[in-house]
């Protein structure tokens, strides 16, 4: 159950977040870590009194002592990893409780113009690209958990695509939570750099190997050079006692194209902050999302599209399905700066509420400081269409199957934008299982 913990929300004890040592790394990274630790104290633990968090109470995170996930607390084999690998012919970087496991991973050979491996190994050998980009884009001065991640992360994924390289096989960043001790915290950090004219597809996935409550605090920074194309899919399906806090920050150059997908079906509470900055003319960002909350889950998406330069486009499509006593939050902001003339920006949030006890808080926003732009936004909240249900029932389709078909059709609007075949195939199986559970509860509610 999602406790209210009102008193704790007012005066949370954040001492556990300051007790550990700073994470490892060279002098330049240690300097960034110290600044991040200072920002944590200035920002303070987020509460519902803050506008950005007023619909998302994360105080229940503090109900059990948090601790850094222990290395090797559980033996994880290739057989444990296999169900979560999405592409047999792709590259896969496996992290267990936040630590890179090369023996479980599939890495590119040296003759491939692609670097994909451990952040830690990179800063211990050649840290030039890391120093240029790592912790330079995701803002530590505005978000407590991003600052916490910067101060504490031990390892993460580094993906570097050379100029004019088209990576044929997808790259999966697979994070598995394996600790059985309640309160294990993992600070996952990812840096993806696509040099000019390059193209790559990234699958970032999070799953649990136990039912123990745990915290995943993830930060992903993407840097797209001129003409670069990146498709980035986050798939979060951790256990329903977990907490998942994520920040994704993309920096886009001239004529770059970023296709982002956020698929959130797991965790007790999931908060996804997804942002892109269109820094040069011709940049395009497409933000696509699907969140399915059931039981007493809370899934929150906050997005920011920052149009900093003229002649750029952005398109957002977020779809939510809520049942039981679940809650959803969507807050999408399109920010158009004064010099960003000829901006074309669209934002859509659609929500399907399957229970009288489910709740969605949606807040689309536009902040426009230029006068020659095309910007639209909208949000809808509704239930299954009774006429469509009647149409299907009249053709001999049972009530439960009819509901399942309509819910699936709603979800497909988001799924069909994913060009990664392994992800779509995985979602076909996952969503079928989830929708069967939803249909059963709906039928029970009707009876």
Secondary structure, DSSP 8 states (H G I E B T S, - for coil): -----HHHHHS---GGGTSS------HHHHHHHHHHHHHHHHH-S--TTSGGGTT---GGGGGS--EE--TTSS---HHHHHTT---TTSEEEEEETTEE-GGG-B---TTSSEEEEEHHHHHHH--HHHHHHTTSSS-SSS-HHHHHHHHH---EEEEEE-TT-B--S-EEEEEEE---STTEEEEEEEEEEE-TT-EEEEEEEEEESSSS-EEEEEEEEEEE-TT-EEEEEEEEE--TT-EEEEEEEEEE-TT-EEEEEEEE--SSEEEEEEEEEE-STT-EEEEEEEEEE-TT-EEEEEEEEEE-SSS-EEEEEEEEEE-TT-EEEEEEEEEE-TT-TT-EEEEEEEEEE-STT-EEEEEEEEEE--SS-EEEEEEEEE---HHHHHHHHHTT--HHHHHHHHHHHHHHHHHTT---HHHHHHHHHHHHHHHHHHHHHHHHHH-
